[in-house]
Amino acid sequence: MKTKSTTEAEITREWHLLDAKSQVLGRLATQIARLLTGKDKPNYVPHLDCGDHVVVTNASQVKVTGRKADQKMYYRHSGYPGGFKEISYQQQMAKDPREIIRHAVAGMLPKNKLRAPRLAKLRIFVDAKHPYEDKLNNVQKSKN
């Protein structure tokens, strides 16, 4: 008897709704990363994207602990000389709070070719309104 590996056709994807209101950023990001990778599914295989779709609402109300709201910085570089940019947590929250959650989740996913398809299944919204209500109606909403 041989062990049968999961194929792409056998993967079923569910939809999960998470509310970021008053949630701690790191704990929310680990929950999202777990759902996107699908590691808690019985048919998980590391070489296929087995994860589910995740819809996050109220991104503007996510919290950080300690003094991170004052001290946390986000860095990027364009690749050109003098292209180093930095932005504080508070500035990023005012500019686009969705990017804070996306950055935290991306840092928790494996750095391989499955990272981009997994992040594509993450939808983040600033407030409680989102266009995925029909997909979430037939699937039970995840608890926070």
TITOR-828035 format. One line per 2 residues: their letters; for each residue x, y, z of C-alpha. Coordinates in Angstrom, 2 decimals. Each point is the difference from the previous one (the first is absolute). Example, Ala and Ser with C-alpha at 12.3 -4.5 7.8 and 13.67 -1.06 7.14 Angstrom:
<lumfis>
AS	12.30,-4.50,7.80 ~ 1.37,3.44,-0.66
</lumfis>
This chain:
<lumfis>
MK	0.00,0.00,0.00 ~ 1.40,3.38,-1.02
TK	-0.69,3.42,1.42 ~ -1.86,2.16,-2.48
ST	1.07,3.63,-0.33 ~ -2.53,2.81,-0.39
TE	-0.49,1.37,-3.51 ~ -1.12,3.47,-1.10
AE	-3.46,-1.32,-0.93 ~ -0.62,-1.32,3.54
IT	0.57,3.37,1.69 ~ -3.14,1.74,1.24
RE	0.18,3.65,0.98 ~ -2.21,1.63,2.60
WH	-0.64,3.66,0.78 ~ 0.73,1.48,3.44
LL	-1.04,3.40,1.35 ~ 2.18,1.53,2.71
DA	-0.75,3.25,1.80 ~ 3.16,1.95,0.90
KS	-1.84,2.31,2.39 ~ 2.02,0.21,3.25
QV	2.16,-2.98,-1.07 ~ 3.76,-0.01,0.62
LG	1.83,0.19,-3.34 ~ 2.41,-2.91,0.53
RL	-2.60,-2.42,1.33 ~ -2.38,0.86,-2.82
AT	2.78,-0.42,-2.59 ~ 0.89,-3.49,1.27
QI	-3.64,-1.05,-0.22 ~ -0.23,1.34,-3.57
AR	3.28,-1.67,-1.02 ~ -1.21,-3.34,1.39
LL	-3.20,0.22,-2.05 ~ 1.85,1.08,-3.18
TG	2.50,-2.88,0.16 ~ -2.61,-2.64,0.86
KD	2.33,-1.79,2.40 ~ -2.87,-0.99,2.27
KP	-1.73,-1.96,-2.78 ~ 0.35,-3.78,-0.10
NY	0.93,0.01,-3.70 ~ 2.83,2.59,0.35
VP	3.09,-0.52,-2.15 ~ 2.86,2.51,0.04
HL	0.44,0.20,-3.79 ~ -3.61,1.08,-0.75
DC	-2.01,3.03,1.04 ~ -2.65,-1.62,2.23
GD	-1.10,3.18,1.78 ~ -3.35,1.73,0.25
HV	-1.22,3.46,-0.92 ~ 0.05,2.56,2.84
VV	-1.97,3.25,0.20 ~ 1.12,2.44,2.71
TN	-2.22,2.91,0.98 ~ 0.60,3.08,2.20
AS	3.73,0.17,-0.79 ~ 0.14,3.58,1.25
QV	-0.85,-1.18,3.53 ~ 2.81,-2.55,0.45
KV	2.14,0.55,3.11 ~ 3.67,-0.40,0.85
TG	1.40,-0.56,3.47 ~ 2.61,1.90,1.96
RK	1.58,3.04,-1.62 ~ -0.12,-1.40,-3.54
AD	-2.50,2.66,-1.07 ~ 2.69,2.62,0.64
QK	3.14,-1.94,-0.92 ~ -0.84,-2.46,-2.78
MY	1.36,0.89,-3.46 ~ -0.58,-1.49,-3.45
YR	2.91,0.03,-2.46 ~ 0.28,-0.45,-3.75
HS	2.59,0.64,-2.70 ~ -0.59,0.70,-3.67
GY	3.31,-1.54,-1.07 ~ 1.37,3.34,-1.19
PG	2.62,2.09,1.83 ~ -1.75,2.11,2.60
GF	-3.16,-2.09,-0.32 ~ -0.29,-0.92,3.68
KE	-3.38,0.97,1.48 ~ -1.38,-0.40,3.49
IS	-3.41,0.68,1.45 ~ -1.21,-0.25,3.58
YQ	-2.86,-2.19,1.19 ~ -2.23,3.02,0.65
QQ	0.68,1.47,-3.45 ~ -0.68,-3.35,-1.67
MA	-3.21,-0.40,2.02 ~ -1.18,3.41,-1.22
KD	1.07,-0.72,-3.59 ~ -1.19,-3.62,-0.47
PR	-0.70,-2.24,3.04 ~ -0.52,-3.01,-2.29
EI	3.71,-0.05,-0.81 ~ 0.89,-0.45,3.69
IR	-1.90,-3.28,0.19 ~ 1.24,-1.15,-3.43
HA	3.62,0.69,1.03 ~ -0.38,-1.93,3.26
VA	-1.61,-3.01,-1.72 ~ 2.57,-0.02,-2.82
GM	2.78,-0.18,2.57 ~ -1.55,-3.12,1.52
LP	-0.46,-1.92,-3.25 ~ 2.79,-2.20,-1.39
KN	2.30,1.82,-2.43 ~ -0.58,-2.19,-3.06
KL	-2.01,-0.07,-3.23 ~ -3.27,-0.63,1.85
RA	0.21,3.27,1.93 ~ -1.52,2.23,-2.72
PR	-2.98,-2.31,-0.75 ~ -0.72,-0.26,3.71
LA	0.09,3.76,0.48 ~ -2.33,0.37,-2.99
KL	-2.66,-1.88,2.01 ~ 0.16,2.65,2.75
RI	-2.51,2.84,-0.27 ~ 0.27,2.85,2.49
FV	-2.54,2.79,0.49 ~ 0.30,3.17,2.08
DA	-3.58,-0.12,1.30 ~ -2.67,-2.65,0.46
KH	-1.36,0.16,-3.59 ~ 1.27,-2.53,-2.53
PY	-1.27,-1.53,-3.29 ~ 0.48,-3.66,1.01
ED	-3.20,-0.44,2.00 ~ -1.44,-2.53,-2.47
KL	3.06,-2.27,0.27 ~ -0.02,0.23,3.79
NN	-3.72,-0.72,0.40 ~ 0.34,-3.69,-0.83
VQ	3.10,-0.44,2.19 ~ 0.03,0.45,3.75
KS	1.89,3.10,1.11 ~ 3.23,-0.57,1.92
KN	0.23,0.92,3.64 ~ 2.64,2.51,1.09
</lumfis>
